[in-house]
Structure formats: structure tokens, C-alpha cells
Amino acid sequence: MAYDDGIPGLRLADHWVTAPLDHANPTGETIEVYAREVVGAEHARPHELPWLVFLQGGPGGASPRPVRREGWIDAAVERYRVLLLDQRGTGRSTPLTPARVTAMGSDEAVAAYAGHHRADAIVRDAELFRERLADGARWSTIGQSYGGFCTFVYLSLAPEGLERCLVTGGVPPIGLTAEEVYRRTWPRIVAKNREHHARWPGDRDRLREVAAVVREGRSVLPTGDPMTVDRLQALGIAFGMSTGSAEIHHLLGDAIAGGQLTPGFLAAVAERTAMVTQPLFALIHEPIYSEGPATAWAAERVRADVPEAARDAEDVLLIGEIIEPWRFVQESAMHPYAAAAEILAARADWGSLYDRERLSDNEVPVCAAVYYDDMYVDAHASLDVVGRAGRARAWVTNQYEHDGLRADAEVFRRLDRMSRGLA
């Protein structure tokens, strides 16, 4: 096999499989699924290394594109043959695009298509790669955020394919409905805002100033879409990351000049809050929690019980990890997906994702970093699931935010040692 040696210290190779869109209908429509192999250049016989499959967060996120040997990948390639999977519908894996949506011909077809992109399908795609690349032998996984949800689905559907599993900020809240998930999420969002204003006291007034200009209704994003309070609030997704609070502080500091929002601020808002580059994130963000009932815009419904989140509040709450109907209205590039989003929100026949009995009897070593202050994934729900998942162990820490794996390679090293009985 030919490797690409363009990145010092790393060797890369491309892999593809053809997968059924619907794994329950193997003779039907197919898609292409892509994965990038990454090995350390020091290994003369990389085929002898054990596989480690990276399951990306999301939903709807492509795997990292390495540009240098650094971070957790640097640590992983010391002893693993890493496979960065572009989950179906993302990156180079038959991406969901406006052109593809138009070609489908109906909103019902778009909704049905998107519905085949949940964790169960991702796991079955991974199994196709395992049969091809590992000759059916067991391999290990590392799941970041939603990749952790995929990990527990993997443990439910095909534990025979797994050697060990690492999870970072991604133990799924098995047993909770989407509404129950968001009843836990909104208070964490409020808490992150309080922490931000305690750290940067001047930002409360600055945010009021920015909101006042936004409410004048004269500001337009570079995309041509209106600058709205919703788009302003959506900046809060950054609060779940290690540098997010500081980033928002500086962004607000640069937001106004001469009584108007600056071009740089408007460009940053457009980029940070856009969904068009990851439409699956918006389309199936709530359905990833359902094993049957309709999600029915759960986050929006729960928002009504959160007075701090009111759009006309004097103190604007910055919000993250929330998808609401406005995403498909205020961002013109998302208009082609709007009707499908409503169909998906009303869908009440979602299939089961987790095998509770199999998870309870799990014999695969699972080591999970549970970030106690994680805005995106509830730590208490995570610990409850770990406690019911056989050979699963948790490392609970408040040292990191949701991006701990990216921020510090020691997160990977510690979990890897734990999984091998060395910590």
C-alpha cells in the first residue's frame, strides 16, 4: 500500500468502502464512506501495529485533517495505526449538500435520507472497514463527544469487533429522552454564562450594547442574512471549550465601532454560527437521543421554562449545544433543509440504539474521561451509564472542558494506560 509522506513524522493513506444507505436494505442505494489511516513515520512495519479507530464528535462532523504531528494523534501513533473515520454524510463520505438535497426531489426523501445517518449506521460502516482492513480481527476505538455515543452503540451492536474503547466527553445519556437531556443542559448553559461574567465583569454591559445594536435591525452578515439576537446568542457554543470564554471576551471587545457592528465581528458571527457546513448537526442533533418518540424541538420547548434565555431579556444569554427551528429560517443556506427538519422533529418511529442487557454484561474494557463541568454532556448521566456498563471505568475530572482530548494529549495517554491496566 502506498503512503503519503507529505507531513513530517506521519504517513497517511486513504481507504474507502461502499456501504448501503440503509444497512437493513443491503441491495438498495449505496454511499461511499472514507477513512484516513495515520501512522508514525518511524514504524517500518506499520501493518503490525494495532488499529485505533477515531470516532468523531458531532453529529455531522468530519474527522480531523492532520497538518502536523501533534496532540493526541502524535501520542497515538507511537503505538497505534490510527484510522480517522469520516462518518457518513461528512467530509469525503458522500457528504450531504444542497445539490444532493435538490436531486432527492422531496422533503420526505431528504428526511428519510438524513435519518440513515445516526450512530447505528456509523457503527455498521465501521464494521465494513474492520472486515477489510483488520481481516475481521478486533480493534480499539477512541470516541470524542458524539463519537462516545457511537462507541456505546458499537458495544451494543458488535462488541465482538472491539478490543478496548476510550471515550472522551461522550458517554451517552442512555434512558433519557431529548426533553430530559435539555432540562439538564439549559442550567449548565446558564451556569457557564455566570462563570463568564464573573471572569470578565465588563462583558455584561458590552453584551447589552451589542444586543441593542442588533435589535435595531440594520446589521447584515456577510452572507446577506440578517444579524439577529438568535445569531448573537448562538455564540455561546464556545463556552463548552477550553478557550471559549476568552474568545468570546475578545470578540465582544471588537464588536462595535462608531455605533455599528464591525465587519470583523459580523464575519465571525456568520462563521461561528453557520450550519451549512455541517447540516447533519442541525438535522439530527435531537434525533440522536431518541429510541422511539418524536423529539419535537425539545430544546426549544424547554427554553420556555428558562427565563434567562428570553430573546428580549436585558442580559442576553449566550447559548450552546442547542438546535432550534430558527436555524433553518435565519440562515438562508439552510432553507433547503427546513421542511426535512420539521419531518425529522415529528418522526416517532426511531429505532433502538442501545442494548441495555448487552451493555450490562459488557466484557470490553471501556475507559471514559468524564468532564465534570462539561457544558455539552451531563456528567451525572455519564457516570450513571458507566456504572451500568460492565467493564467500563470513569476518570472524572474538572481539569478540562469538552475539548480536553484536543487541548492536552495527556488525556489520551491516561485513558490508554487505563485501558491496558497500567493506571
Secondary structure as UniProt FT lines:
FT   TURN            8..9
FT   STRAND          10..20
FT   TURN            23..24
FT   TURN            26..27
FT   STRAND          30..40
FT   TURN            41..42
FT   HELIX           46..48
FT   STRAND          51..55
FT   TURN            58..60
FT   HELIX           71..76
FT   TURN            77..79
FT   STRAND          81..86
FT   TURN            88..89
FT   TURN            91..92
FT   HELIX           98..104
FT   HELIX           107..114
FT   TURN            115..116
FT   HELIX           119..133
FT   TURN            135..136
FT   STRAND          139..144
FT   HELIX           146..157
FT   HELIX           159..161
FT   STRAND          162..168
FT   TURN            174..175
FT   HELIX           178..199
FT   TURN            201..202
FT   HELIX           203..215
FT   TURN            216..217
FT   TURN            222..223
FT   HELIX           229..233
FT   HELIX           234..240
FT   TURN            242..243
FT   HELIX           244..253
FT   STRAND          256..257
FT   TURN            258..259
FT   STRAND          260..261
FT   HELIX           263..273
FT   TURN            276..277
FT   HELIX           279..283
FT   TURN            285..286
FT   HELIX           287..289
FT   HELIX           298..303
FT   TURN            304..305
FT   HELIX           307..309
FT   TURN            311..312
FT   TURN            325..326
FT   HELIX           327..330
FT   HELIX           332..337
FT   HELIX           338..346
FT   HELIX           356..360
FT   STRAND          366..371
FT   TURN            372..373
FT   HELIX           379..386
FT   TURN            387..388
FT   TURN            390..391
FT   STRAND          392..397
FT   TURN            402..403
FT   HELIX           404..407
FT   HELIX           410..419
FT   TURN            420..421
//
